[in-house]
Amino acid sequence: MGIIHIPRTIAASVRGAVKRRLSPLSDQEISLVGISQPHIYSSRAGIFDVDLMGHMNNAAYLQHAELARWEWSAFGGSLSQAIKTKSFFIVTASIIRYRREIVPLKKFDIETRLVGLDDRNLWVYQTFHHHINKSEKQEELDGPTRGKILAQILTA
């Protein structure tokens, strides 16, 4: 599994860093992504994510949620801080609710938000949605549009 997971993790981290560099947001606004507004990660259910039942495997939801957190941490700058201080994020708990299946090659988005903080944990809430194609101009006019909820995850 590591043969597939490690390159995907590196790719998600690089994608987050590139999104940060290309973002029109200021550093202060970027630091609030995931708090005041969700970070959006987009992906597809690939061949390594699908089980014999013809839909995304339950464990693949958690893998994509992790990739979304890597992208978010690189985008927000916390990944570079973690590398400098040699501290990393470790999942201590996850609660997931599966609502609808994701079929092979179907595009989906994951919204990531930091919803809590205690003495030992960051609490992250992630929602999987069907991806809806909209032009940037239309998104500016209408605001963000979310597809149906596919799954919800709370991670500490």
N, C-alpha and C positions, 0 to 999 in steps of 0.2 A: 504494500500500500504506500510506503514511503517513496517509492520510485515515482509514483504519480503525484502524491501529495506535496512533496517538497518543491518541485517546479511550479505547481499551481500556487503555492504560498508565496514564492518569490515573485511570480507574475502579478499576483494581487497586490503585493507590497510596491512593486515598481509602478503598477497602474495607479495606485493611490498617490505616489510621489509625483508622477507625471500630471495627474489631475490637479494636484496642488499648484504645480508650476504654471499650468495653463489657466487656472481659475482667475476670474476677474475680481474675486473677493479679496479684501484686505486680510492681513495676517490675523487681526483681531476677529474678523468675521469667520475666517476659516477655523479658528480655535473654538468657535461656538457651534460648528456643524456637528450634529449628533446630540446637541443639547437643546438649542433653540429651534433647530430644524433638523430633520433626519438626514443622515448620509445615505445615498442611494447607490447600491451595488447591483449591476445587471449581469446576468449570465444565462446559460441554457443548460438543460438537462442533457449531459453528454453520455456517451456510450458506457463510461465507467460509473455512471450514477444510476443506471437503470437496472432493475432486477428482472427476474423471469416473469413477473406479473405484467411487465410492460409499462411500468411507471417508475418514478424516481424512488430509490430505496430510502427507507427511513434514516439510515445512517448518513446518506448523502445530504440530507437537509442540514444536519449538524456540520458536515464538512463545508458546505456552502456558507453557512452562518459564520464559521470560523474564517473563511476566506474574506467575507464581508468585513469582519472585524479587523483583519490584517490591512485591508485596503483603507478602512476608516482611520486606523492608527497611523498609517503612512501619510494619508491626506492631512490629518489634523496635526501632525508633528510629534505625537507621543511615541511613535516607533523610534524615531531618531534619538529622543531623550532616553528611552529604555535601553537602547544600544550603548549610549554614552555611559549610563549608570550601571550597566550590566544587570538590569532587572527586566524580567519578562512577565507576560500575562499567562496565568495558569487558570484554566477553567476548574472551578471547584464544584459547580452544580449547574445543571441545565434542566429546564422544564419545557416540554414542547407539546403543542397541540396541532395535530394534523387536521386540516379542514377539507382540502381538495387535493386530488392527485396532480402531479406534474408529469406530463407525458414526454417521451424522448424528443429532443431538439426544441422543446417549447421554451421560449424566452420568458424569464421572470425577473423581478426586481426584489431586492431585500432592503427595507428601510431599517437603519440602525440608529438607536437612540440610547444615550446614557440616562437612566431613569433613577438611579440611586447610588449612594456611596455610604459605606459604613467603615468601621475601623479596620476591616480586613478585605472588603470586596468592592468592586465596581459592579453595579447591577446594570446589565445591558438588555434592552428589549428589542427584538428583531421581528419584523413582519415580512413574510413572503407575499408578493402580489403578482398576478398576471401582468405582464408588460403591456403597456398601451403605447403605440407609436403616436407621437405628437411632434410637430415641428417646434423648435425653440421659440419662434415667434408666437405660435398658438399657446404654448405653455405660459409665456409672459402675459398674454391677454386673459386666459382662463384660469391660470394658476395650475398647480400640479394636479394630475388626474391619476388615481390609483385604480388598478384592476381589482378583481375579487381577491379576497384574502385566501391564501393557500395554506399557510401555516404560521404559527406564532411561537416564538422562543424567548424565554427569560433565562439569562445566563449570569452566573456570578463568578 
